Amino acid sequence: MKGITINKLLLLVIGVLSFTGCSKVAKVYRNTEEISFKIPEITKATLINNATEINPFGLLGYKYPDGGFAATTPDWAYNYTVSEKAGIKTPDEESLFWPNTGKIRFFGYFPRNLAGLTLSSQTKTGFPYFDYTVPAGIANQKDLLAAQTLELEGIANDDIIPMNFKHILSAVSINASSKIKANFTVKEIKFTNIHNTARYDFGTDSWTTTGAVNDIEVPKEGTGSSNRFLLIPQIHTSDAKIKVTLTYNGKDFTLITPL
């Protein structure tokens, strides 16, 4: 990617990814010197598989004195919309300028303002989080990705900074065996005692389930290798099971197995 000189202006950008074995380098311009963000390939085979689809994404930006991140709020850039303009991705709200002092750090998530997602407040200090409820129907489900940078110096340097957008939901694909006799039909597939609401913490890169457990029915369009049903990653209790109801000659038979 060819550099562009932009005085004192910080531009956040992401590169184009593919599954061809290479990743392009995206760049952030810091005064007249440039920093490169390298975004590695997205390797988990869920719904989003290249960076061109990550548009727009939500951004939180922090600037703070050395050692001051834990006491800092994202006042610098709170839930900014970062979208592509002229081949690079920049904030829609306003330009961000490098402070040339102290430290800075960024956190991103996609899709921005996803239904069912509540971002931590602008007054939350330290690592942000969001609460999320996965919708039941596949048609309403969206792949969810998160990213963060390391702590960066607020002054110019030539480091290549990785910002890894990664999948943070579990994708489940259910396939009926070809060995099932033709007069058997799958009537219902259900997960029992499963959490579909949880909090994702950027600091620990993990989910903490909240609320009551639920029974989640997998729609019939959720079966087959071309469809995936999304769930919150979680540690299952002994009560968490998968129930499959089959119909044979007009009679229903239910198979139950622990997850």
C-alpha positions as CSV (number, residue, x, y, z in Angstrom):
1,M,0.0,0.0,0.0
2,K,1.5,3.4,-1.0
3,G,2.0,5.9,1.8
4,I,0.1,9.2,1.9
5,T,1.5,12.1,3.8
6,I,-1.1,13.7,6.0
7,N,0.1,16.3,8.5
8,K,-0.7,15.4,12.2
9,L,-3.7,13.4,11.2
10,L,-4.2,9.9,12.6
11,L,-6.1,7.6,10.3
12,L,-7.3,4.2,11.3
13,V,-7.4,1.7,8.5
14,I,-7.7,-2.0,7.9
15,G,-6.3,-4.1,5.0
16,V,-8.0,-6.5,2.7
17,L,-7.8,-10.2,3.8
18,S,-8.4,-13.4,2.0
19,F,-7.9,-17.1,2.4
20,T,-5.2,-17.3,-0.2
21,G,-2.4,-17.5,2.3
22,C,-1.4,-13.8,2.4
23,S,-2.6,-10.7,4.2
24,K,-2.2,-7.2,3.0
25,V,-0.8,-4.5,5.4
26,A,-3.0,-1.6,6.4
27,K,-1.6,1.6,7.5
28,V,-2.0,4.3,10.1
29,Y,-0.4,7.7,9.4
30,R,1.3,9.4,12.3
31,N,2.3,12.9,11.4
32,T,4.5,12.5,8.3
33,E,5.7,9.1,9.4
34,E,3.5,6.0,9.0
35,I,2.7,3.0,11.2
36,S,1.4,-0.2,9.7
37,F,-1.3,-2.3,11.1
38,K,-1.0,-5.9,10.0
39,I,-4.3,-7.8,10.3
40,P,-3.7,-11.6,10.0
41,E,-6.1,-13.9,8.3
42,I,-9.3,-14.8,10.0
43,T,-8.9,-18.5,10.5
44,K,-12.1,-19.7,12.3
45,A,-14.6,-20.8,9.7
46,T,-17.7,-19.0,10.7
47,L,-19.6,-16.3,8.8
48,I,-17.2,-13.4,8.2
49,N,-14.0,-14.5,6.6
50,N,-12.3,-11.4,5.2
51,A,-11.7,-7.8,6.3
52,T,-13.6,-6.3,3.4
53,E,-16.8,-7.4,5.3
54,I,-15.7,-5.6,8.5
55,N,-17.3,-2.3,7.5
56,P,-18.2,-0.3,9.4
57,F,-16.9,-1.3,12.8
58,G,-17.2,0.3,16.3
59,L,-14.1,1.9,17.8
60,L,-13.1,2.8,21.3
61,G,-9.9,4.9,21.7
62,Y,-7.9,5.7,24.9
63,K,-5.1,8.1,25.4
64,Y,-3.4,8.3,28.8
65,P,-0.1,8.9,30.7
66,D,2.3,6.1,31.2
67,G,0.7,3.6,33.6
68,G,-2.6,5.3,33.5
69,F,-4.8,3.0,31.4
70,A,-6.7,1.5,34.3
71,A,-8.0,4.9,35.3
72,T,-8.8,6.1,31.8
73,T,-12.2,6.3,30.0
74,P,-12.7,6.1,26.3
75,D,-13.5,9.9,26.0
76,W,-11.0,10.2,23.1
77,A,-13.1,8.0,20.8
78,Y,-16.2,6.4,22.2
79,N,-18.1,4.0,19.9
80,Y,-16.9,5.8,16.8
81,T,-18.0,4.4,13.4
82,V,-15.0,3.4,11.3
83,S,-15.9,2.9,7.6
84,E,-14.1,2.8,4.3
85,K,-13.4,6.1,2.4
86,A,-11.3,6.2,-0.7
87,G,-9.8,2.8,0.1
88,I,-9.0,3.3,3.7
89,K,-11.0,3.1,6.9
90,T,-11.4,6.2,9.0
91,P,-13.7,7.4,11.8
92,D,-16.9,9.0,10.5
93,E,-17.4,11.3,13.5
94,E,-14.2,13.3,13.4
95,S,-10.5,12.9,12.7
96,L,-8.2,11.6,15.5
97,F,-4.9,13.3,16.1
98,W,-1.9,11.6,17.6
99,P,-1.2,13.2,21.0
100,N,2.6,12.9,20.6
101,T,2.8,12.1,24.3
102,G,1.9,9.3,26.7
103,K,0.2,6.1,25.5
104,I,-2.8,5.1,23.3
105,R,-4.8,2.0,22.8
106,F,-7.7,1.0,20.6
107,F,-10.5,-1.6,20.8
108,G,-12.9,-2.6,18.0
109,Y,-16.0,-4.7,17.5
110,F,-18.1,-5.7,14.5
111,P,-20.9,-5.2,13.6
112,R,-21.2,-1.8,15.2
113,N,-24.4,-1.3,17.3
114,L,-25.5,-4.9,16.7
115,A,-29.0,-5.6,17.9
116,G,-28.9,-7.2,21.4
117,L,-25.4,-5.7,22.1
118,T,-24.9,-3.1,24.9
119,L,-21.5,-1.5,25.0
120,S,-19.9,-0.5,28.4
121,S,-20.5,3.2,29.1
122,Q,-18.2,6.1,28.2
123,T,-17.4,6.5,31.9
124,K,-16.1,2.9,32.3
125,T,-12.4,3.0,33.1
126,G,-9.9,0.5,31.9
127,F,-10.8,-2.4,29.6
128,P,-14.2,-2.1,28.0
129,Y,-16.8,-4.8,27.7
130,F,-20.2,-5.5,26.1
131,D,-23.3,-7.5,27.0
132,Y,-24.8,-9.5,24.2
133,T,-27.9,-11.8,23.7
134,V,-27.7,-14.1,20.7
135,P,-31.0,-14.1,18.8
136,A,-32.8,-17.4,18.4
137,G,-33.4,-17.5,14.6
138,I,-30.5,-18.0,12.2
139,A,-31.9,-15.3,9.9
140,N,-31.4,-12.8,12.8
141,Q,-27.9,-14.0,13.9
142,K,-24.8,-12.1,13.0
143,D,-21.2,-13.1,13.3
144,L,-19.5,-11.1,16.1
145,L,-15.9,-10.1,16.0
146,A,-13.6,-8.2,18.4
147,A,-10.1,-6.7,18.1
148,Q,-7.7,-4.7,20.2
149,T,-4.2,-3.2,19.8
150,L,-1.4,-3.4,22.2
151,E,-0.5,-0.3,24.2
152,L,1.1,2.1,21.8
153,E,3.4,5.0,22.2
154,G,1.7,8.3,21.5
155,I,4.7,9.5,19.6
156,A,6.0,8.3,16.2
157,N,7.7,4.9,15.8
158,D,8.0,2.4,13.0
159,D,6.5,-0.6,14.7
160,I,4.0,-2.9,12.8
161,I,1.1,-3.2,15.1
162,P,-1.2,-6.3,14.8
163,M,-4.9,-5.7,15.3
164,N,-6.6,-9.1,15.1
165,F,-10.3,-9.2,14.5
166,K,-11.4,-12.6,15.6
167,H,-14.6,-14.5,16.0
168,I,-15.9,-14.6,19.6
169,L,-19.0,-16.8,19.2
170,S,-19.3,-20.5,18.8
171,A,-20.7,-21.8,15.5
172,V,-22.6,-25.1,15.6
173,S,-23.5,-27.1,12.5
174,I,-25.7,-30.1,12.8
175,N,-25.9,-32.8,10.0
176,A,-28.3,-35.6,9.8
177,S,-26.5,-38.9,9.0
178,S,-27.0,-40.4,5.6
179,K,-27.4,-43.7,7.4
180,I,-30.8,-42.7,8.8
181,K,-33.5,-44.6,7.0
182,A,-35.6,-42.8,4.5
183,N,-38.7,-43.0,6.5
184,F,-37.1,-41.2,9.4
185,T,-37.5,-37.4,9.5
186,V,-35.9,-34.9,11.9
187,K,-38.7,-33.2,13.7
188,E,-36.9,-31.1,16.3
189,I,-33.4,-30.3,17.5
190,K,-33.0,-28.5,20.8
191,F,-30.2,-27.4,23.2
192,T,-31.4,-27.5,26.8
193,N,-30.1,-25.4,29.7
194,I,-28.0,-23.1,27.6
195,H,-27.1,-19.5,28.2
196,N,-27.7,-17.1,25.3
197,T,-26.8,-13.9,27.2
198,A,-23.3,-13.1,28.4
199,R,-20.7,-10.4,28.9
200,Y,-17.6,-10.2,26.8
201,D,-14.6,-8.6,28.5
202,F,-11.8,-7.2,26.3
203,G,-9.4,-7.5,29.2
204,T,-9.7,-11.2,29.7
205,D,-10.8,-12.0,26.1
206,S,-13.6,-14.2,27.6
207,W,-17.3,-14.4,28.2
208,T,-19.1,-14.5,31.5
209,T,-22.6,-15.9,31.2
210,T,-25.5,-14.0,32.8
211,G,-29.1,-14.6,33.5
212,A,-31.1,-17.8,33.4
213,V,-30.4,-20.8,31.2
214,N,-32.8,-21.4,28.3
215,D,-33.8,-24.2,25.9
216,I,-32.8,-23.2,22.4
217,E,-34.4,-24.8,19.4
218,V,-32.3,-25.1,16.3
219,P,-34.3,-24.1,13.3
220,K,-34.3,-26.6,10.5
221,E,-32.3,-24.2,8.4
222,G,-29.6,-24.7,11.0
223,T,-28.9,-28.2,9.9
224,G,-26.4,-29.0,7.1
225,S,-22.9,-28.0,6.4
226,S,-23.8,-24.7,4.7
227,N,-25.6,-23.3,7.8
228,R,-24.3,-22.6,11.3
229,F,-26.1,-21.8,14.4
230,L,-24.4,-19.3,16.7
231,L,-24.0,-19.7,20.5
232,I,-22.3,-18.0,23.4
233,P,-19.1,-19.9,24.3
234,Q,-19.7,-21.3,27.8
235,I,-18.8,-24.1,30.2
236,H,-21.8,-26.5,30.2
237,T,-23.3,-27.9,33.3
238,S,-24.4,-31.5,33.6
239,D,-27.9,-30.3,32.7
240,A,-26.8,-29.0,29.3
241,K,-28.0,-31.5,26.6
242,I,-28.9,-31.8,23.0
243,K,-32.3,-33.4,22.2
244,V,-33.2,-34.7,18.8
245,T,-36.7,-35.8,18.0
246,L,-37.2,-38.1,15.1
247,T,-40.5,-39.2,13.5
248,Y,-40.8,-42.8,12.2
249,N,-44.0,-44.2,10.8
250,G,-46.0,-41.4,12.5
251,K,-44.4,-41.9,15.9
252,D,-41.9,-39.6,17.6
253,F,-38.7,-40.8,19.2
254,T,-36.4,-38.5,21.3
255,L,-32.7,-39.0,21.6
256,I,-30.9,-37.1,24.4
257,T,-27.1,-36.7,24.9
258,P,-25.0,-34.4,27.1
259,L,-23.1,-31.6,25.4
